[in-house]
Amino acid sequence: MTLTLITAPVGLVFTLAEVKAHLRVEDTANDEDALILSLMRVVQAHLDGCDAWLGRALLTQTWDLVLDRFPGHRTRAGGYTGSGFAADAIRVPLPPLVSVTSVKYTDTDGVEQTWGTSNYTVDINSQPGRIVPAYGEIWPSTRGEINAVTVRLVAGYGDRNAVPMDIKHGMLLMIGHLYEHREEVIVGTIVAKMPMAADALLGPYQVWDEG
C-alpha cells in the first residue's frame, strides 16, 4: 500500500500576522519575516501528511491510495476477489477522509476499470476512514499483479479555520520553540524533541499504524 500526493494543500495553517502575534513580534517589523515563514512551513511539513508525525491531513489535499488488490482471497485464476464483508474494508490511512473521487482497478484481462460509486460505501465518520462494498456487492476480481487498485481520495479538515484548536496551538508552541532555539532547525528539518506542552496537545491526534 502506498500513498501518492496528487494535489498539495494550498497555503499554510496560519497567516504570518497570526504567528508574529504569538511570537510577540511587532507586525511592522519585517526583518525576520522570511525566518518566521520558514519555521511555519517546517512545522506544518513535520506534522501534515501520510509520512509526517501526525499521520493525518490538515488542509484539504488529494491523494492516490495504491493497493496490490482489494481485500479478499486469491482466486484459482490468479486474480483476487473480495468477500463483501465490512471486515474486508479498505482502510484509508490519512484521516480525516472527506470523499472518494474514484476507485480504479486492473481487471483479470489487464484492462483498467472504474468501479461505479453505487457499488461501494465510504465511511468518513471513522478515523481512519473506510471503503466497503455496498450492500449486496462484492469487490471485483483483479489481475494478480502489483498496484492493481488505485483509490483517489480527498482528505483534510478543510481550510485553516477548520483545523482543530489543539493542533493549531501545538503548532504555535513548536514555532515559538524553534524561533527561540534556531539551531534546532537544519535545512528545513526539525532535529530537536518536540516541546512537552506541544506533544501533549498534538499526541491525541497522532495516527498509529495498526499494521
N, C-alpha and C positions, 0 to 999 in steps of 0.2 A: 504494500500500500504506500502510495506517495501522494503528496500534495504539491501542486504547482500553482504559483500565483499568476493569475490572468490579468486582473485589474487591481492595481495597488490602491490603498486608501488615499483619498485626497486631503491634503493639509495635515495639520497637527491637532492634538487634543486640546492644546492651549493656544491662546494668542500671545504674542511677545509681551504685550502690556500686562496680561494676567500674571505671567511669570515674573516680570520685573516688580510688580506689586508684592508678590510673595517674597521676593529676594530683598525687598525694601530698597530697590534701585530707582532713583528718580526717573520718571518717564521721559524727561527731556534729555537725560544723559544717554548718549548713544554710542559711546566709545567701546562698550562691551556687548553691544547687540549681537555681533557675529558669534561671540563666545556663547552667549546665552542661547541663541538659536541652535548652535551645535549641540549643547547639552540637552536641549529639548528633544532633538532628533535622536540622540544617543539613547536617552531613557525610553523613548517610545519604541525604538527598534529593539531594545533589550527586552521589552515586555510584550510586544504585539506580534502575532503571527504564529504559525504552527511550530516553529523551532525556537521560539522565544520563551522567556522564563514563565510567563503566564500560560502559554499554550492556547490562547484564545484571541479572537479578533476584536479589536476595539472599534475603529471606524469601519464603515461599510467597505467590503472588498470581495472580489470574485476569485474563486479557486477551482481547479480541476482536481478531483479525487480519483486516482487511477488505481484499479484493482486488477488482479490476475483473473478473477472470476466473481460471480455472485456467490453469496453464502449458499451452501448446499453440498451436494455429493457428486463425485465424478461419475460420468456415465460410461457404459461399455464402449461407446464410440469414441471415447477420448475427450468429450466435451464435459460440461458441467450443467447440472440442473438444480434449481432451488426447491425447497420444500414448501415455502409459503408461510411458515410459522414465524411469529413475531420474534422468537428466539434467534432466527436467522437474519435479523435486521442488519443492514449496513449501518455501522456506527460512524457518524461524521465527526472526526476528532478535532474540530475547531469551533467551539461554541462562542457566542450564540449563533445557531443556524437561523437564517432569515428565510431562505427559499431554495428550492432546487430548480435550476433552469432546464436541465436536460439529463437524461440517462441514456448513454450510448454504449453499444456493445458489439463485439465481433461474433456473428453467428457461426454455426458449425460449418457453413460453406465459405467462411472467411470474408463475409460481406458485413460492412458496418451498418447497424440498425439503430434507430432511435425508438426507445420504448415509450409508448404513449403515456401521458400524465395520468390518465384514468386508471392505469394499471398498477400504480403504486401510491402509497400514502406517506406523507412527510410529517414527522413529529418534530415540531420546532419548540415544543414546551420542555422536552427533556434536554439536559445538558450533560454530555454531548447529544446532539440531535440524532434522529434515526430515520431510515428509509425502509419501509417494509412493503411487500406486495399487498395490493388492495384485497379486500375480502373476496375469496373465490379465485384469486390469481396465484400463480407461482412465478418464480424468477425464470426468465427464458434461458434456454441452453446456449452455452457459449463454446467457441472453439477452444481447445486445450492449448492455449498459448499465453505468454505473459502479457500483461497490460491489456486484457481483453475488454475491460469495462472502464468507462470514464463518466464520472458524475460531475457536472458543472453546478456549482453552488455559490450562493451569496451568504456571507457571514458578517457579523459585526453588530454593535449596538445602534448604529446609525450615525448621526453627526456628533460633534464634540459635546453637545448639550445632553446627549443620551447616555454617555459613559457614566457608570456608577460613581458616586462621590467618593467612596472609599478608594477606588482605583485612582481617581484624579488626585486625591490628597496624598496618596502614597507616591505618586509620580512627582508631585511638587516637593515632597520631602527628599526624594532622590536627587532631583535637580538642585535643590538647595545644598545638599551634602556635597555634590560634585562641584558646585560653584565655590564652596569654601575649601575643598580639597582637590585642586585641579590636577594634581599629579596622579590621581586615580583614574583618569581617562586617557587612554592611549589609542590614537588612530581610530577614533570612533567607537571604541570598545570600553566597557566598564570592567576594571580589573580588581576592584575592591568589593568587600562584602557589603550587601545591602544594609542600610541603617535599620536598627531593630524596630523602630516605630513604623517604617515603611513596610518591613516584612510582615508585621502584624496586620497591617491594613490590606496588603496585597495577597497574603498567604491563602485566605479563604477562597480566592478566585482562581488559584492555580489549578490547572487541569492535570490530573495524574494519569499516566499511561496505564491502562488496565491490561495491557499485554494482548 
